[in-house]
Amino acid sequence: MKDATVSARVECSVKSEAEAILQKLGVPVSVVINSLYRQIIYRNGIPFSLTLPHEPKTMDAMSAADLEAKLQHSYEQSLAGEGKALDEVFDALEGRSGG
């Protein structure tokens, strides 16, 4: 029997975007919250990883040898055709889909 209420403050844009996706999927918000709570109980913890992403070193933090090695590696990738198009890289950085 569902007899408890959950209340949380979230950013309006996050709420709107998430609810729009859930509506397209035909899944009520309450089902998602209930499922999340059940997974927390089942796993005895949060059901996804909470980690800080590894931040790449900036040029200032690299030694001259490290920088030279990175540049050489990038050059070799470029010659082998393993790189990405500039537009694709900037689209990814700016969060645009390339389709």
Backbone atoms as SQL, in Angstrom:
CREATE TABLE atoms (id INTEGER PRIMARY KEY, chain TEXT, resi INTEGER, resn TEXT, atom TEXT, x REAL, y REAL, z REAL);
INSERT INTO atoms VALUES
  (1, 'A', 1, 'MET', 'N', 0.838, -1.178, 0.000),
  (2, 'A', 1, 'MET', 'CA', 0.000, 0.000, 0.000),
  (3, 'A', 1, 'MET', 'C', 0.881, 1.238, 0.000),
  (4, 'A', 2, 'LYS', 'N', 0.662, 2.118, -0.950),
  (5, 'A', 2, 'LYS', 'CA', 1.442, 3.346, -1.037),
  (6, 'A', 2, 'LYS', 'C', 0.817, 4.388, -0.119),
  (7, 'A', 3, 'ASP', 'N', 1.550, 4.699, 0.949),
  (8, 'A', 3, 'ASP', 'CA', 0.994, 5.641, 1.913),
  (9, 'A', 3, 'ASP', 'C', 2.005, 6.676, 2.393),
  (10, 'A', 4, 'ALA', 'N', 3.097, 6.885, 1.640),
  (11, 'A', 4, 'ALA', 'CA', 4.101, 7.885, 2.000),
  (12, 'A', 4, 'ALA', 'C', 4.323, 8.827, 0.827),
  (13, 'A', 5, 'THR', 'N', 4.725, 10.054, 1.142),
  (14, 'A', 5, 'THR', 'CA', 4.984, 11.067, 0.126),
  (15, 'A', 5, 'THR', 'C', 6.449, 11.464, 0.176),
  (16, 'A', 6, 'VAL', 'N', 7.030, 11.654, -0.986),
  (17, 'A', 6, 'VAL', 'CA', 8.409, 12.121, -1.093),
  (18, 'A', 6, 'VAL', 'C', 8.357, 13.519, -1.693),
  (19, 'A', 7, 'SER', 'N', 9.105, 14.436, -1.102),
  (20, 'A', 7, 'SER', 'CA', 9.150, 15.804, -1.606),
  (21, 'A', 7, 'SER', 'C', 10.605, 16.222, -1.731),
  (22, 'A', 8, 'ALA', 'N', 10.970, 16.769, -2.874),
  (23, 'A', 8, 'ALA', 'CA', 12.346, 17.209, -3.096),
  (24, 'A', 8, 'ALA', 'C', 12.342, 18.454, -3.971),
  (25, 'A', 9, 'ARG', 'N', 13.289, 19.340, -3.720),
  (26, 'A', 9, 'ARG', 'CA', 13.423, 20.543, -4.538),
  (27, 'A', 9, 'ARG', 'C', 14.485, 20.270, -5.605),
  (28, 'A', 10, 'VAL', 'N', 14.115, 20.515, -6.850),
  (29, 'A', 10, 'VAL', 'CA', 15.036, 20.336, -7.971),
  (30, 'A', 10, 'VAL', 'C', 14.945, 21.549, -8.886),
  (31, 'A', 11, 'GLU', 'N', 15.920, 21.697, -9.746),
  (32, 'A', 11, 'GLU', 'CA', 15.896, 22.789, -10.708),
  (33, 'A', 11, 'GLU', 'C', 14.713, 22.593, -11.658),
  (34, 'A', 12, 'CYS', 'N', 14.044, 23.683, -11.949),
  (35, 'A', 12, 'CYS', 'CA', 12.840, 23.632, -12.792),
  (36, 'A', 12, 'CYS', 'C', 13.130, 23.002, -14.158),
  (37, 'A', 13, 'SER', 'N', 14.255, 23.389, -14.776),
  (38, 'A', 13, 'SER', 'CA', 14.561, 22.866, -16.106),
  (39, 'A', 13, 'SER', 'C', 14.840, 21.360, -16.064),
  (40, 'A', 14, 'VAL', 'N', 15.493, 20.899, -14.996),
  (41, 'A', 14, 'VAL', 'CA', 15.769, 19.464, -14.846),
  (42, 'A', 14, 'VAL', 'C', 14.463, 18.704, -14.705),
  (43, 'A', 15, 'LYS', 'N', 13.571, 19.211, -13.869),
  (44, 'A', 15, 'LYS', 'CA', 12.266, 18.580, -13.653),
  (45, 'A', 15, 'LYS', 'C', 11.481, 18.520, -14.963),
  (46, 'A', 16, 'SER', 'N', 11.445, 19.632, -15.676),
  (47, 'A', 16, 'SER', 'CA', 10.676, 19.690, -16.927),
  (48, 'A', 16, 'SER', 'C', 11.212, 18.715, -17.972),
  (49, 'A', 17, 'GLU', 'N', 12.538, 18.706, -18.138),
  (50, 'A', 17, 'GLU', 'CA', 13.138, 17.816, -19.142),
  (51, 'A', 17, 'GLU', 'C', 12.907, 16.349, -18.791),
  (52, 'A', 18, 'ALA', 'N', 13.126, 16.008, -17.521),
  (53, 'A', 18, 'ALA', 'CA', 12.948, 14.618, -17.099),
  (54, 'A', 18, 'ALA', 'C', 11.495, 14.186, -17.244),
  (55, 'A', 19, 'GLU', 'N', 10.569, 15.034, -16.814),
  (56, 'A', 19, 'GLU', 'CA', 9.149, 14.670, -16.897),
  (57, 'A', 19, 'GLU', 'C', 8.679, 14.560, -18.343),
  (58, 'A', 20, 'ALA', 'N', 9.238, 15.377, -19.226),
  (59, 'A', 20, 'ALA', 'CA', 8.871, 15.279, -20.642),
  (60, 'A', 20, 'ALA', 'C', 9.310, 13.935, -21.217),
  (61, 'A', 21, 'ILE', 'N', 10.506, 13.502, -20.849),
  (62, 'A', 21, 'ILE', 'CA', 11.007, 12.204, -21.317),
  (63, 'A', 21, 'ILE', 'C', 10.158, 11.078, -20.742),
  (64, 'A', 22, 'LEU', 'N', 9.873, 11.155, -19.445),
  (65, 'A', 22, 'LEU', 'CA', 9.048, 10.110, -18.821),
  (66, 'A', 22, 'LEU', 'C', 7.655, 10.055, -19.446),
  (67, 'A', 23, 'GLN', 'N', 7.102, 11.213, -19.773),
  (68, 'A', 23, 'GLN', 'CA', 5.774, 11.242, -20.406),
  (69, 'A', 23, 'GLN', 'C', 5.817, 10.546, -21.764),
  (70, 'A', 24, 'LYS', 'N', 6.876, 10.797, -22.548),
  (71, 'A', 24, 'LYS', 'CA', 7.017, 10.129, -23.850),
  (72, 'A', 24, 'LYS', 'C', 7.142, 8.619, -23.677),
  (73, 'A', 25, 'LEU', 'N', 7.793, 8.210, -22.588),
  (74, 'A', 25, 'LEU', 'CA', 7.954, 6.785, -22.306),
  (75, 'A', 25, 'LEU', 'C', 6.696, 6.173, -21.691),
  (76, 'A', 26, 'GLY', 'N', 5.785, 7.016, -21.231),
  (77, 'A', 26, 'GLY', 'CA', 4.571, 6.528, -20.589),
  (78, 'A', 26, 'GLY', 'C', 4.802, 6.020, -19.179),
  (79, 'A', 27, 'VAL', 'N', 5.808, 6.582, -18.508),
  (80, 'A', 27, 'VAL', 'CA', 6.161, 6.131, -17.162),
  (81, 'A', 27, 'VAL', 'C', 5.902, 7.273, -16.172),
  (82, 'A', 28, 'PRO', 'N', 5.051, 7.056, -15.185),
  (83, 'A', 28, 'PRO', 'CA', 4.810, 8.096, -14.184),
  (84, 'A', 28, 'PRO', 'C', 6.038, 8.344, -13.315),
  (85, 'A', 29, 'VAL', 'N', 6.199, 9.585, -12.874),
  (86, 'A', 29, 'VAL', 'CA', 7.323, 9.953, -12.005),
  (87, 'A', 29, 'VAL', 'C', 7.334, 9.078, -10.754),
  (88, 'A', 30, 'SER', 'N', 6.175, 8.810, -10.198),
  (89, 'A', 30, 'SER', 'CA', 6.109, 8.013, -8.970),
  (90, 'A', 30, 'SER', 'C', 6.676, 6.606, -9.176),
  (91, 'A', 31, 'VAL', 'N', 6.507, 6.043, -10.361),
  (92, 'A', 31, 'VAL', 'CA', 7.041, 4.710, -10.651),
  (93, 'A', 31, 'VAL', 'C', 8.572, 4.767, -10.667),
  (94, 'A', 32, 'VAL', 'N', 9.132, 5.826, -11.239),
  (95, 'A', 32, 'VAL', 'CA', 10.584, 5.969, -11.295),
  (96, 'A', 32, 'VAL', 'C', 11.156, 6.133, -9.884),
  (97, 'A', 33, 'ILE', 'N', 10.525, 6.975, -9.078),
  (98, 'A', 33, 'ILE', 'CA', 11.007, 7.181, -7.705),
  (99, 'A', 33, 'ILE', 'C', 10.887, 5.898, -6.901),
  (100, 'A', 34, 'ASN', 'N', 9.779, 5.212, -7.018),
  (101, 'A', 34, 'ASN', 'CA', 9.590, 3.945, -6.309),
  (102, 'A', 34, 'ASN', 'C', 10.633, 2.912, -6.750),
  (103, 'A', 35, 'SER', 'N', 10.902, 2.864, -8.050),
  (104, 'A', 35, 'SER', 'CA', 11.914, 1.931, -8.575),
  (105, 'A', 35, 'SER', 'C', 13.299, 2.279, -8.051),
  (106, 'A', 36, 'LEU', 'N', 13.617, 3.570, -8.010),
  (107, 'A', 36, 'LEU', 'CA', 14.907, 3.990, -7.473),
  (108, 'A', 36, 'LEU', 'C', 15.048, 3.574, -6.015),
  (109, 'A', 37, 'TYR', 'N', 14.032, 3.833, -5.211),
  (110, 'A', 37, 'TYR', 'CA', 14.063, 3.442, -3.798),
  (111, 'A', 37, 'TYR', 'C', 14.226, 1.929, -3.644),
  (112, 'A', 38, 'ARG', 'N', 13.525, 1.153, -4.474),
  (113, 'A', 38, 'ARG', 'CA', 13.640, -0.309, -4.391),
  (114, 'A', 38, 'ARG', 'C', 15.055, -0.771, -4.749),
  (115, 'A', 39, 'GLN', 'N', 15.665, -0.119, -5.748),
  (116, 'A', 39, 'GLN', 'CA', 17.032, -0.471, -6.115),
  (117, 'A', 39, 'GLN', 'C', 18.017, -0.100, -5.014),
  (118, 'A', 40, 'ILE', 'N', 17.790, 1.007, -4.333),
  (119, 'A', 40, 'ILE', 'CA', 18.637, 1.397, -3.199),
  (120, 'A', 40, 'ILE', 'C', 18.574, 0.325, -2.118),
  (121, 'A', 41, 'ILE', 'N', 17.378, -0.158, -1.849),
  (122, 'A', 41, 'ILE', 'CA', 17.199, -1.217, -0.849),
  (123, 'A', 41, 'ILE', 'C', 17.868, -2.506, -1.328),
  (124, 'A', 42, 'TYR', 'N', 17.606, -2.894, -2.577),
  (125, 'A', 42, 'TYR', 'CA', 18.144, -4.136, -3.129),
  (126, 'A', 42, 'TYR', 'C', 19.669, -4.149, -3.120),
  (127, 'A', 43, 'ARG', 'N', 20.282, -3.032, -3.499),
  (128, 'A', 43, 'ARG', 'CA', 21.737, -2.955, -3.607),
  (129, 'A', 43, 'ARG', 'C', 22.405, -2.473, -2.321),
  (130, 'A', 44, 'ASN', 'N', 21.564, -2.084, -1.361),
  (131, 'A', 44, 'ASN', 'CA', 22.080, -1.544, -0.102),
  (132, 'A', 44, 'ASN', 'C', 22.989, -0.342, -0.366),
  (133, 'A', 45, 'GLY', 'N', 22.575, 0.478, -1.304),
  (134, 'A', 45, 'GLY', 'CA', 23.344, 1.665, -1.684),
  (135, 'A', 45, 'GLY', 'C', 22.752, 2.283, -2.930),
  (136, 'A', 46, 'ILE', 'N', 23.396, 3.305, -3.419),
  (137, 'A', 46, 'ILE', 'CA', 22.930, 3.989, -4.626),
  (138, 'A', 46, 'ILE', 'C', 23.211, 3.094, -5.831),
  (139, 'A', 47, 'PRO', 'N', 22.233, 2.898, -6.712),
  (140, 'A', 47, 'PRO', 'CA', 22.384, 1.925, -7.799),
  (141, 'A', 47, 'PRO', 'C', 23.181, 2.410, -9.011),
  (142, 'A', 48, 'PHE', 'N', 23.958, 3.433, -8.844),
  (143, 'A', 48, 'PHE', 'CA', 24.836, 3.894, -9.908),
  (144, 'A', 48, 'PHE', 'C', 26.057, 4.526, -9.271),
  (145, 'A', 49, 'SER', 'N', 27.100, 4.662, -10.046),
  (146, 'A', 49, 'SER', 'CA', 28.373, 5.152, -9.538),
  (147, 'A', 49, 'SER', 'C', 28.326, 6.654, -9.277),
  (148, 'A', 50, 'LEU', 'N', 28.822, 7.052, -8.128),
  (149, 'A', 50, 'LEU', 'CA', 28.963, 8.472, -7.814),
  (150, 'A', 50, 'LEU', 'C', 30.460, 8.756, -7.686),
  (151, 'A', 51, 'THR', 'N', 31.061, 9.124, -8.804),
  (152, 'A', 51, 'THR', 'CA', 32.485, 9.399, -8.809),
  (153, 'A', 51, 'THR', 'C', 32.741, 10.717, -9.513),
  (154, 'A', 52, 'LEU', 'N', 33.850, 11.316, -9.198),
  (155, 'A', 52, 'LEU', 'CA', 34.266, 12.521, -9.897),
  (156, 'A', 52, 'LEU', 'C', 35.005, 12.092, -11.153),
  (157, 'A', 53, 'PRO', 'N', 34.684, 12.707, -12.288),
  (158, 'A', 53, 'PRO', 'CA', 35.379, 12.332, -13.516),
  (159, 'A', 53, 'PRO', 'C', 36.858, 12.711, -13.425),
  (160, 'A', 54, 'HIS', 'N', 37.681, 11.916, -14.070),
  (161, 'A', 54, 'HIS', 'CA', 39.114, 12.217, -14.120),
  (162, 'A', 54, 'HIS', 'C', 39.312, 13.441, -15.002),
  (163, 'A', 55, 'GLU', 'N', 39.977, 14.436, -14.474),
  (164, 'A', 55, 'GLU', 'CA', 40.243, 15.635, -15.267),
  (165, 'A', 55, 'GLU', 'C', 41.609, 15.503, -15.917),
  (166, 'A', 56, 'PRO', 'N', 41.663, 15.702, -17.225),
  (167, 'A', 56, 'PRO', 'CA', 42.953, 15.602, -17.901),
  (168, 'A', 56, 'PRO', 'C', 43.879, 16.733, -17.442),
  (169, 'A', 57, 'LYS', 'N', 45.170, 16.465, -17.498),
  (170, 'A', 57, 'LYS', 'CA', 46.150, 17.491, -17.147),
  (171, 'A', 57, 'LYS', 'C', 46.088, 18.622, -18.160),
  (172, 'A', 58, 'THR', 'N', 46.267, 19.832, -17.688),
  (173, 'A', 58, 'THR', 'CA', 46.396, 20.965, -18.599),
  (174, 'A', 58, 'THR', 'C', 47.856, 21.052, -19.035),
  (175, 'A', 59, 'MET', 'N', 48.107, 21.837, -20.053),
  (176, 'A', 59, 'MET', 'CA', 49.487, 22.005, -20.525),
  (177, 'A', 59, 'MET', 'C', 50.384, 22.523, -19.404),
  (178, 'A', 60, 'ASP', 'N', 49.845, 23.402, -18.566),
  (179, 'A', 60, 'ASP', 'CA', 50.643, 23.975, -17.472),
  (180, 'A', 60, 'ASP', 'C', 51.112, 22.917, -16.483),
  (181, 'A', 61, 'ALA', 'N', 50.339, 21.825, -16.345),
  (182, 'A', 61, 'ALA', 'CA', 50.675, 20.786, -15.372),
  (183, 'A', 61, 'ALA', 'C', 51.562, 19.692, -15.965),
  (184, 'A', 62, 'MET', 'N', 51.816, 19.758, -17.283),
  (185, 'A', 62, 'MET', 'CA', 52.618, 18.724, -17.946),
  (186, 'A', 62, 'MET', 'C', 54.074, 19.136, -18.037),
  (187, 'A', 63, 'SER', 'N', 54.935, 18.145, -18.008),
  (188, 'A', 63, 'SER', 'CA', 56.349, 18.411, -18.291),
  (189, 'A', 63, 'SER', 'C', 56.485, 18.582, -19.807),
  (190, 'A', 64, 'ALA', 'N', 57.580, 19.124, -20.233),
  (191, 'A', 64, 'ALA', 'CA', 57.823, 19.295, -21.672),
  (192, 'A', 64, 'ALA', 'C', 57.813, 17.942, -22.377),
  (193, 'A', 65, 'ALA', 'N', 58.347, 16.908, -21.711),
  (194, 'A', 65, 'ALA', 'CA', 58.373, 15.567, -22.312),
  (195, 'A', 65, 'ALA', 'C', 56.960, 14.994, -22.439),
  (196, 'A', 66, 'ASP', 'N', 56.129, 15.194, -21.409),
  (197, 'A', 66, 'ASP', 'CA', 54.738, 14.719, -21.463),
  (198, 'A', 66, 'ASP', 'C', 53.976, 15.401, -22.596),
  (199, 'A', 67, 'LEU', 'N', 54.153, 16.707, -22.713),
  (200, 'A', 67, 'LEU', 'CA', 53.480, 17.462, -23.770),
  (201, 'A', 67, 'LEU', 'C', 53.948, 16.993, -25.139),
  (202, 'A', 68, 'GLU', 'N', 55.238, 16.821, -25.303),
  (203, 'A', 68, 'GLU', 'CA', 55.786, 16.350, -26.580),
  (204, 'A', 68, 'GLU', 'C', 55.229, 14.968, -26.936),
  (205, 'A', 69, 'ALA', 'N', 55.129, 14.068, -25.944),
  (206, 'A', 69, 'ALA', 'CA', 54.593, 12.726, -26.178),
  (207, 'A', 69, 'ALA', 'C', 53.129, 12.796, -26.594),
  (208, 'A', 70, 'LYS', 'N', 52.344, 13.657, -25.935),
  (209, 'A', 70, 'LYS', 'CA', 50.926, 13.796, -26.307),
  (210, 'A', 70, 'LYS', 'C', 50.779, 14.331, -27.720),
  (211, 'A', 71, 'LEU', 'N', 51.564, 15.347, -28.039),
  (212, 'A', 71, 'LEU', 'CA', 51.498, 15.922, -29.383),
  (213, 'A', 71, 'LEU', 'C', 51.921, 14.903, -30.446),
  (214, 'A', 72, 'GLN', 'N', 52.953, 14.134, -30.161),
  (215, 'A', 72, 'GLN', 'CA', 53.413, 13.109, -31.094),
  (216, 'A', 72, 'GLN', 'C', 52.339, 12.050, -31.303),
  (217, 'A', 73, 'HIS', 'N', 51.709, 11.612, -30.193),
  (218, 'A', 73, 'HIS', 'CA', 50.631, 10.619, -30.278),
  (219, 'A', 73, 'HIS', 'C', 49.475, 11.152, -31.126),
  (220, 'A', 74, 'SER', 'N', 49.098, 12.396, -30.895),
  (221, 'A', 74, 'SER', 'CA', 48.003, 13.009, -31.651),
  (222, 'A', 74, 'SER', 'C', 48.353, 13.109, -33.132),
  (223, 'A', 75, 'TYR', 'N', 49.591, 13.468, -33.418),
  (224, 'A', 75, 'TYR', 'CA', 50.044, 13.569, -34.801),
  (225, 'A', 75, 'TYR', 'C', 49.963, 12.210, -35.496),
  (226, 'A', 76, 'GLU', 'N', 50.411, 11.171, -34.805),
  (227, 'A', 76, 'GLU', 'CA', 50.359, 9.822, -35.366),
  (228, 'A', 76, 'GLU', 'C', 48.917, 9.372, -35.598),
  (229, 'A', 77, 'GLN', 'N', 48.026, 9.706, -34.668),
  (230, 'A', 77, 'GLN', 'CA', 46.606, 9.384, -34.860),
  (231, 'A', 77, 'GLN', 'C', 46.054, 10.092, -36.093),
  (232, 'A', 78, 'SER', 'N', 46.429, 11.339, -36.252),
  (233, 'A', 78, 'SER', 'CA', 45.962, 12.115, -37.402),
  (234, 'A', 78, 'SER', 'C', 46.428, 11.489, -38.714),
  (235, 'A', 79, 'LEU', 'N', 47.699, 11.114, -38.769),
  (236, 'A', 79, 'LEU', 'CA', 48.234, 10.478, -39.982),
  (237, 'A', 79, 'LEU', 'C', 47.541, 9.157, -40.282),
  (238, 'A', 80, 'ALA', 'N', 47.121, 8.445, -39.236),
  (239, 'A', 80, 'ALA', 'CA', 46.453, 7.158, -39.412),
  (240, 'A', 80, 'ALA', 'C', 44.958, 7.318, -39.677),
  (241, 'A', 81, 'GLY', 'N', 44.474, 8.552, -39.692),
  (242, 'A', 81, 'GLY', 'CA', 43.047, 8.793, -39.938),
  (243, 'A', 81, 'GLY', 'C', 42.166, 8.428, -38.764),
  (244, 'A', 82, 'GLU', 'N', 42.716, 8.433, -37.564),
  (245, 'A', 82, 'GLU', 'CA', 41.969, 8.030, -36.373),
  (246, 'A', 82, 'GLU', 'C', 41.320, 9.204, -35.642),
  (247, 'A', 83, 'GLY', 'N', 41.521, 10.394, -36.140),
  (248, 'A', 83, 'GLY', 'CA', 40.984, 11.572, -35.452),
  (249, 'A', 83, 'GLY', 'C', 39.507, 11.790, -35.743),
  (250, 'A', 84, 'LYS', 'N', 38.989, 12.846, -35.149),
  (251, 'A', 84, 'LYS', 'CA', 37.601, 13.245, -35.379),
  (252, 'A', 84, 'LYS', 'C', 37.586, 14.585, -36.092),
  (253, 'A', 85, 'ALA', 'N', 36.537, 14.813, -36.846),
  (254, 'A', 85, 'ALA', 'CA', 36.389, 16.091, -37.531),
  (255, 'A', 85, 'ALA', 'C', 36.215, 17.204, -36.501),
  (256, 'A', 86, 'LEU', 'N', 36.764, 18.378, -36.804),
  (257, 'A', 86, 'LEU', 'CA', 36.708, 19.509, -35.888),
  (258, 'A', 86, 'LEU', 'C', 35.266, 19.829, -35.488),
  (259, 'A', 87, 'ASP', 'N', 34.351, 19.840, -36.441),
  (260, 'A', 87, 'ASP', 'CA', 32.948, 20.128, -36.137),
  (261, 'A', 87, 'ASP', 'C', 32.367, 19.110, -35.160),
  (262, 'A', 88, 'GLU', 'N', 32.746, 17.853, -35.328),
  (263, 'A', 88, 'GLU', 'CA', 32.265, 16.795, -34.434),
  (264, 'A', 88, 'GLU', 'C', 32.767, 17.013, -33.006),
  (265, 'A', 89, 'VAL', 'N', 34.018, 17.419, -32.883),
  (266, 'A', 89, 'VAL', 'CA', 34.594, 17.677, -31.555),
  (267, 'A', 89, 'VAL', 'C', 33.878, 18.841, -30.884),
  (268, 'A', 90, 'PHE', 'N', 33.684, 19.928, -31.602),
  (269, 'A', 90, 'PHE', 'CA', 33.020, 21.089, -31.012),
  (270, 'A', 90, 'PHE', 'C', 31.554, 20.817, -30.712),
  (271, 'A', 91, 'ASP', 'N', 30.890, 20.051, -31.557),
  (272, 'A', 91, 'ASP', 'CA', 29.503, 19.661, -31.271),
  (273, 'A', 91, 'ASP', 'C', 29.427, 18.874, -29.977),
  (274, 'A', 92, 'ALA', 'N', 30.358, 17.949, -29.764),
  (275, 'A', 92, 'ALA', 'CA', 30.381, 17.162, -28.539),
  (276, 'A', 92, 'ALA', 'C', 30.672, 18.049, -27.329),
  (277, 'A', 93, 'LEU', 'N', 31.611, 18.967, -27.456),
  (278, 'A', 93, 'LEU', 'CA', 31.947, 19.872, -26.354),
  (279, 'A', 93, 'LEU', 'C', 30.772, 20.776, -25.976),
  (280, 'A', 94, 'GLU', 'N', 30.004, 21.168, -26.967),
  (281, 'A', 94, 'GLU', 'CA', 28.887, 22.069, -26.726),
  (282, 'A', 94, 'GLU', 'C', 27.581, 21.334, -26.477),
  (283, 'A', 95, 'GLY', 'N', 27.637, 20.010, -26.449),
  (284, 'A', 95, 'GLY', 'CA', 26.451, 19.214, -26.132),
  (285, 'A', 95, 'GLY', 'C', 25.437, 19.127, -27.257),
  (286, 'A', 96, 'ARG', 'N', 25.876, 19.377, -28.463),
  (287, 'A', 96, 'ARG', 'CA', 24.955, 19.262, -29.604),
  (288, 'A', 96, 'ARG', 'C', 25.063, 17.871, -30.183),
  (289, 'A', 97, 'SER', 'N', 23.928, 17.339, -30.616),
  (290, 'A', 97, 'SER', 'CA', 23.970, 16.022, -31.267),
  (291, 'A', 97, 'SER', 'C', 24.331, 16.237, -32.737),
  (292, 'A', 98, 'GLY', 'N', 25.054, 15.307, -33.262),
  (293, 'A', 98, 'GLY', 'CA', 25.494, 15.439, -34.650),
  (294, 'A', 98, 'GLY', 'C', 24.658, 14.644, -35.603),
  (295, 'A', 99, 'GLY', 'N', 23.357, 14.912, -35.659),
  (296, 'A', 99, 'GLY', 'CA', 22.577, 14.062, -36.514),
  (297, 'A', 99, 'GLY', 'C', 21.733, 14.806, -37.421);
